[in-house]
Amino acid sequence: MRETEPLPDHRRPAGLRAIAVYEAAKGCLVLLAGMGLLGLIHRDVQEAGEELVRHFHLSPSAHYPRVFLDLTARVTDAWLWGLALGSLLYASLRFAEAFGLWHDKRWAKWLGAASGAIYVPFEWVGLFEKVTALRFASLAVNLLVVGYLLKSLRRRPQGNEGGADP
């Protein structure tokens, strides 16, 4: 098995770089949400939920706002800490994947393909429940990312007969 030198930055695939930026952005978004959850600790979460429903001019008696408000009534500080920790772990995974994809690492391609493929059945079912542009776009982007990563895994870098990470 012969390991090759990593590709110079200018020779790394632009598609991998784009997916890396996308994954890092998802990580940032989830991290910000987790930090927002920490801001709700020791606060009246139900009151904050009611304020949010009013801000978006939703009817508190409508189904989804009602479900949301019922949920906010049961939120505890421990639950918020748990969600914030979960968001930190998820964001860390996205950041690790983004780093690996940016550096054209084989493990990151597997991670990205597997983690993206997990969502496809749920997105597919959601699309059958109700077709919306957002659901269709989400499924299409996810399929493109998974397909690109799987295709990238099939290609071996020049001089890398052993398939080791470049």
Secondary structure as GFF3:
##gff-version 3
##sequence-region A 1 166
A	DSSP	three_ten_helix	9	11	.	.	.	ID=ss1
A	DSSP	alpha_helix	14	38	.	.	.	ID=ss2
A	DSSP	alpha_helix	45	55	.	.	.	ID=ss3
A	DSSP	alpha_helix	63	73	.	.	.	ID=ss4
A	DSSP	alpha_helix	77	102	.	.	.	ID=ss5
A	DSSP	alpha_helix	106	129	.	.	.	ID=ss6
A	DSSP	alpha_helix	133	154	.	.	.	ID=ss7
###
